[in-house]
Amino acid sequence: MKNTIAVILGGGQGNRLFPLTKERSKPAVPIAGKYRLIDVPISNCINSGIMRIYVLTMYQSASLNQHISKAYRFDSFSHGFVDILAAEQTRGGGTWFQGTADAVRQSWAHITDRGSPDSRILILSGDHLYKMNYREFAKVHADAKADFSIAVQPVTRKEAPELGLLKTDASGRIVQFAEKPKTAEELDAMTVDTTVFGLTAEQAKERPFLASMGIYLGERAVMSAMLGNDTSKTDFGKHLIPQAIKDRHVQAYCFNDYWADIGTIGAFYDANIDLVNPLPKFNLFDRDAPLYTHQRYLPGAKLNRGSVECSLLSDGAIIEDALVRNSVVGLRQIVRTGAVIESSVLMGADYYQLDRQDGKPSIGIGKDAHLRRTIVDKNASIGNGVQLVNNNGVNHYDDPEERFFVRDGITIVVKNAVIPDGLVF
């Protein structure tokens, strides 16, 4: 894999993840208490022996830049790097990235600057949660003598209409592509015998469709030709892949393991909460494929009495005689006496603030506060007696003062927000 260059797409404005993307790009959104979304594809690359990595972004990339510069420093003998490429103006033009293909096309000169002419380019997404050994992907690509390969996942009929579907022949070669087919006829035309990819007959019956994961591997020369100079072809899925299927050997690599697209608040919340289960779908305790991040050298989490049930506690967290149940507690998060935290995601803080400032709540969760199905972004201050439990079952709400929002029935307290004592929602 030394001859492979990884390109991680940072995504657009991330409107579906608002307000978590209010002040940061999607790859910089914290996840699992102590990580960022960008740590997932970068860790997959490192664990797969890929040490030359570019991250393409254009929206609010300051926190992403800071995180990457602190977390990923390779030694001089590995020749490894993680560089951020932002949309830029050049003498030849340049605009905001218009799509996945346009982002790679505009950055192509930088991407290929350090690679050899026979290198491979691996395209990844910055907002997916999964563990993949890209060596296995590369082996399928090489064994098939493919020009371009796409990672796919078997999905159900219910999931299929929201995804790009691929149809393969018995050898795994892709012969047809359909972007989010809706009608029954369109769906029926895209069914595949997924037992070819190792599924049992029962599994194949339940998941007879192959969905694109947005993960691509191609020879440098092939990908350069696919991108071309036609700037109207802005997206891999909509524009480049359908044409490549007609003109080239495009191979499917079937990934039959956990994969979550963290594209919405609901998906983000579900992925985090699943981590507190005894056997979560995403294994943070995998010795052979660790998830890397910035080393902060914080002390272990501290529990001063109270009760913690089925929860994930991050470094430096302090629980003071409170109840934490089915929740993720982030770095330096303070949960004060009498608080009740249920099925919530607390992202923690960048620093400790133990005392109230000018009569306002200090950073953390106040005394006797009650949070249920709530995401609390970093450095937020929740006052004493605050009740964020959404008893009325509101699915969508915008606080007039923009301190918190409700999306998909989940309450989200924004970064740096101050929720005054006694507020009830």
C-alpha positions in Angstrom: 0.0 0.0 0.0 3.0 2.3 -0.1 2.1 3.3 -3.6 -1.4 4.4 -2.6 -2.5 7.9 -1.9 -5.7 8.5 0.1 -8.0 11.4 -0.5 -10.6 12.1 2.2 -13.5 14.2 1.1 -14.5 16.6 3.8 -18.0 17.2 2.5 -20.0 20.4 2.0 -21.7 22.7 4.6 -23.1 19.7 6.5 -26.6 21.2 6.8 -28.1 17.9 7.8 -25.7 17.8 10.8 -26.6 21.3 11.9 -26.1 22.7 14.6 -23.0 20.4 15.2 -21.6 21.9 12.0 -22.5 25.5 12.9 -18.9 26.3 13.7 -16.9 23.4 12.2 -16.7 21.2 9.2 -18.3 17.7 9.2 -15.0 15.8 9.7 -14.2 17.9 12.8 -17.4 16.9 14.6 -16.5 15.0 17.9 -17.6 11.4 18.2 -17.3 8.7 20.9 -16.3 11.0 23.6 -12.7 11.7 22.6 -12.4 11.4 18.8 -13.3 13.4 15.7 -15.0 11.9 12.6 -11.9 12.5 10.6 -10.0 10.1 12.9 -12.0 7.2 11.4 -10.8 7.2 7.8 -7.3 8.4 8.8 -7.0 5.5 11.3 -8.2 3.0 8.6 -5.5 4.3 6.3 -2.8 4.0 8.9 -3.9 0.6 10.0 -3.9 -0.4 6.3 -0.3 0.9 5.7 -1.4 4.0 3.8 0.7 7.0 5.1 0.1 9.6 2.4 -3.2 11.2 3.1 -5.0 14.4 1.8 -8.1 15.8 3.4 -10.2 18.0 1.0 -12.4 20.7 2.7 -13.7 24.2 2.2 -16.1 25.0 5.0 -15.0 26.2 8.5 -11.8 24.1 8.5 -9.9 25.9 11.4 -10.7 23.3 14.1 -10.0 20.5 11.6 -6.6 22.0 10.8 -5.8 22.3 14.4 -6.8 18.7 15.2 -4.9 17.2 12.3 -1.7 19.2 13.0 -1.7 18.0 16.6 -2.7 14.4 16.1 -0.9 13.2 13.0 2.9 13.8 12.9 4.8 11.1 11.1 8.5 10.5 11.5 10.9 11.6 8.8 11.6 7.9 7.7 8.0 7.0 6.9 7.5 9.9 4.4 4.0 10.0 5.7 1.8 13.0 6.0 -1.8 14.2 6.5 -2.3 17.4 4.6 -5.4 19.5 4.2 -6.3 20.9 0.8 -8.9 23.6 0.8 -10.7 25.1 -2.2 -8.5 27.8 -3.6 -8.3 30.5 -6.2 -5.5 30.1 -8.7 -4.4 31.9 -11.9 -6.2 29.2 -13.8 -9.5 29.9 -11.9 -10.9 27.9 -9.0 -14.2 27.9 -7.3 -15.9 26.3 -4.3 -16.0 22.5 -4.8 -19.1 21.7 -6.7 -19.2 18.0 -5.9 -17.0 15.0 -5.1 -15.4 14.7 -8.5 -15.0 18.4 -8.8 -13.1 18.5 -5.4 -10.7 15.8 -6.6 -10.3 17.5 -10.0 -9.5 20.9 -8.6 -7.0 19.3 -6.2 -5.5 16.9 -8.7 -2.2 18.7 -9.1 -1.5 18.7 -5.4 -2.7 15.1 -5.0 -0.4 13.8 -7.7 2.5 16.0 -6.8 4.2 13.4 -4.4 3.0 10.2 -6.1 4.6 8.1 -8.8 2.9 7.8 -12.2 1.8 4.2 -11.4 0.3 5.1 -8.0 -3.2 4.3 -7.0 -5.7 6.8 -5.6 -8.1 5.9 -2.8 -11.1 8.2 -2.4 -12.8 8.2 1.0 -15.5 10.0 2.9 -14.9 12.0 6.0 -18.3 11.3 7.7 -18.6 7.5 7.8 -18.1 5.2 10.8 -16.6 1.8 10.0 -13.4 -0.2 10.1 -12.0 -1.4 6.8 -8.7 -3.0 5.9 -8.0 -1.3 2.6 -5.4 -4.0 1.8 -8.3 -6.4 1.1 -10.0 -3.8 -1.1 -6.8 -3.4 -3.0 -6.4 -7.1 -3.4 -9.8 -7.5 -5.0 -9.0 -4.6 -7.3 -5.7 -6.1 -8.4 -6.9 -9.7 -8.7 -9.8 -8.5 -11.0 -7.3 -6.4 -13.0 -9.8 -3.6 -12.7 -9.4 0.0 -13.8 -11.6 1.3 -11.0 -13.2 -0.3 -8.0 -16.1 0.7 -5.7 -16.7 -0.6 -2.1 -20.3 -1.7 -1.7 -22.4 -2.9 1.1 -25.5 -5.3 0.9 -28.6 -3.4 2.0 -32.3 -4.1 2.5 -35.1 -3.0 0.2 -36.1 -0.4 2.8 -32.7 1.2 2.8 -32.1 1.0 -1.0 -34.2 4.0 -2.3 -31.9 6.4 -0.4 -28.7 5.1 -1.8 -26.8 4.7 -5.1 -27.2 1.1 -6.1 -24.8 -1.1 -8.2 -25.6 -4.3 -10.1 -22.8 -6.8 -10.7 -22.3 -9.9 -12.7 -21.2 -13.2 -11.2 -17.5 -12.1 -11.2 -18.3 -9.0 -9.2 -17.9 -6.6 -12.2 -20.3 -3.7 -12.0 -22.6 -3.6 -15.0 -25.2 -1.0 -14.0 -25.7 1.9 -11.6 -28.8 3.6 -10.4 -28.9 6.7 -8.2 -31.6 6.4 -5.5 -34.2 4.4 -7.5 -37.7 5.0 -6.2 -40.2 2.8 -8.1 -40.7 -0.9 -7.5 -39.7 -1.6 -11.1 -36.4 0.4 -10.8 -35.6 -1.4 -7.5 -36.3 -4.9 -8.9 -34.0 -4.2 -11.8 -31.1 -3.7 -9.4 -31.4 -6.9 -7.3 -28.2 -9.0 -7.0 -27.6 -12.5 -5.8 -25.4 -11.4 -2.9 -24.4 -15.0 -2.0 -21.7 -14.4 -4.6 -20.1 -12.1 -2.0 -20.2 -14.6 0.8 -23.7 -13.9 2.3 -25.8 -16.8 3.4 -29.0 -17.5 1.5 -31.0 -16.0 4.4 -28.8 -12.9 4.4 -29.0 -12.6 0.7 -32.8 -12.7 0.7 -32.9 -9.9 3.3 -30.3 -7.7 1.6 -30.5 -8.2 -2.1 -29.1 -4.8 -3.1 -25.5 -3.5 -3.3 -25.1 0.2 -2.2 -22.1 2.3 -3.0 -20.2 3.3 0.1 -18.6 6.3 -1.6 -15.2 4.6 -1.4 -13.3 4.3 -4.6 -9.9 2.9 -5.7 -8.4 3.6 -9.1 -5.2 3.6 -11.0 -3.8 7.2 -11.2 -3.9 7.3 -15.0 -7.4 5.9 -15.1 -8.7 8.3 -12.5 -7.0 11.2 -14.3 -8.8 10.3 -17.5 -12.1 9.8 -15.8 -11.9 13.3 -14.2 -10.9 14.9 -17.5 -11.4 18.6 -18.1 -15.2 18.7 -18.2 -16.1 20.8 -15.2 -19.8 20.1 -15.6 -19.2 16.5 -14.4 -19.0 17.4 -10.7 -19.9 14.1 -9.0 -18.5 10.6 -9.0 -21.9 8.9 -8.4 -24.0 11.0 -10.8 -21.5 11.6 -13.6 -18.2 9.7 -13.6 -19.2 6.2 -12.5 -22.1 5.6 -15.0 -19.7 6.5 -17.8 -16.8 4.4 -16.4 -19.1 1.3 -16.2 -19.7 1.6 -19.9 -16.1 2.2 -20.9 -13.9 0.4 -18.3 -13.7 -2.5 -16.0 -15.3 -1.3 -12.8 -15.2 -3.9 -9.9 -17.2 -4.2 -6.7 -15.6 -4.9 -3.3 -18.3 -6.2 -0.9 -17.9 -5.0 2.7 -20.2 -7.0 4.8 -19.5 -5.3 8.2 -20.7 -2.4 10.2 -20.8 0.9 8.3 -22.8 4.0 9.3 -23.2 7.2 7.3 -23.0 10.0 9.9 -24.9 12.4 7.7 -27.8 13.4 10.0 -28.4 14.2 13.6 -30.4 11.0 14.0 -27.6 8.8 12.5 -24.9 10.6 14.6 -26.9 10.1 17.8 -27.6 6.4 17.1 -24.0 5.7 16.2 -22.8 7.3 19.5 -25.4 5.6 21.7 -24.7 2.2 20.2 -21.1 2.5 21.6 -22.4 2.1 25.2 -23.8 -1.3 24.5 -21.9 -4.3 25.9 -21.1 -5.4 22.3 -21.3 -2.3 20.1 -21.3 -2.6 16.4 -18.2 -0.4 16.2 -15.4 -1.8 18.3 -13.3 0.8 20.1 -11.3 -1.8 21.9 -9.8 -3.5 18.8 -6.1 -4.0 19.5 -5.3 -4.7 15.9 -7.1 -1.7 14.4 -7.0 1.1 17.0 -8.7 4.4 16.5 -6.1 7.2 16.6 -6.6 10.8 17.8 -4.8 13.7 19.5 -3.0 12.6 22.6 -4.1 15.0 25.4 -2.4 13.4 28.4 -5.4 13.8 30.6 -6.1 11.8 33.8 -8.6 9.0 33.9 -12.3 9.7 34.5 -13.2 10.3 38.1 -16.4 9.1 39.8 -17.1 10.8 43.1 -20.0 8.5 44.3 -23.1 8.5 42.1 -24.0 5.8 39.5 -22.8 5.1 36.0 -24.7 2.5 34.0 -23.8 1.3 30.5 -21.9 4.4 29.6 -18.7 5.5 28.0 -16.5 7.9 30.1 -13.7 9.8 28.5 -10.4 11.0 29.9 -10.6 13.8 32.5 -14.4 13.5 33.0 -15.7 14.1 36.6 -19.0 12.7 37.8 -20.0 14.2 41.2 -22.7 12.1 42.9 -24.9 12.0 39.7 -26.7 9.4 37.7 -25.3 8.7 34.2 -27.2 6.0 32.2 -26.7 4.8 28.5 -24.6 7.9 27.7 -21.3 9.0 26.2 -19.4 11.4 28.4 -16.7 13.5 26.7 -13.3 14.9 27.6 -13.2 17.0 30.8 -16.9 16.8 31.1 -18.1 17.7 34.6 -21.5 16.3 35.8 -22.5 17.9 39.1 -24.3 16.6 42.1 -27.9 15.4 41.6 -27.8 15.5 37.8 -29.5 12.8 35.8 -28.1 12.0 32.3 -30.1 9.5 30.3 -29.3 8.4 26.7 -27.3 11.5 26.0 -24.1 12.5 24.3 -21.9 15.0 26.2 -19.0 16.2 24.1 -17.0 17.6 27.0 -14.9 20.7 27.1 -11.6 22.1 25.9 -10.7 23.3 29.5 -12.0 23.1 33.0 -14.2 25.8 34.6 -15.0 24.8 38.1 -16.7 28.0 39.4 -19.6 30.1 38.2 -18.6 33.2 36.3 -20.5 36.4 36.9 -23.4 34.4 38.2 -23.7 32.3 35.0 -23.5 28.5 35.0 -20.0 27.2 34.6 -19.0 24.8 31.9 -20.5 21.3 32.4 -23.8 20.0 33.7 -25.3 21.8 36.7 -26.7 20.5 39.9 -30.0 18.6 39.7 -30.1 19.0 35.9 -32.0 16.4 33.9 -31.0 15.5 30.3 -32.7 12.9 28.2 -31.9 12.2 24.5 -29.7 15.3 24.4 -26.5 16.1 22.6 -24.4 18.7 24.5 -21.7 20.3 22.3 -18.3 21.3 23.6 -17.9 24.0 26.3 -21.6 24.3 26.9 -22.8 25.4 30.3 -26.0 23.8 31.6 -27.4 25.5 34.7 -28.7 24.1 38.0 -32.1 22.5 37.7 -32.2 22.6 33.9 -34.7 20.1 32.4 -33.9 19.1 28.7 -36.2 16.1 28.4 -38.6 17.1 25.5 -41.6 15.7 27.3 -43.9 16.9 24.5 -42.0 14.8 21.9 -41.1 17.8 19.7 -39.3 16.6 16.5 -38.1 19.9 15.2 -37.5 23.2 17.1 -35.2 26.2 17.0 -34.7 28.1 20.2 -35.2 31.9 19.5 -31.8 32.6 21.2 -30.2 29.8 19.3 -28.9 28.1 22.5 -30.4 24.7 21.5 -32.2 23.0 18.7 -34.3 19.9 18.2 -33.6 17.7 15.2 -35.0 14.2 14.7 -36.5 14.4 18.2 -33.1 14.9 19.7 -32.2 18.1 21.6 -28.8 19.6 20.7 -27.2 22.3 22.9 -24.8 24.3 20.7 -21.1 24.8 21.3 -20.3 27.4 24.0 -24.1 27.8 24.8 -25.2 28.9 28.3 -28.5 27.4 29.5 -29.6 29.4 32.5 -30.7 27.8 35.8 -34.2 26.3 35.9 -34.9 26.3 32.1 -37.4 23.5 31.2 -37.9 22.1 27.7 
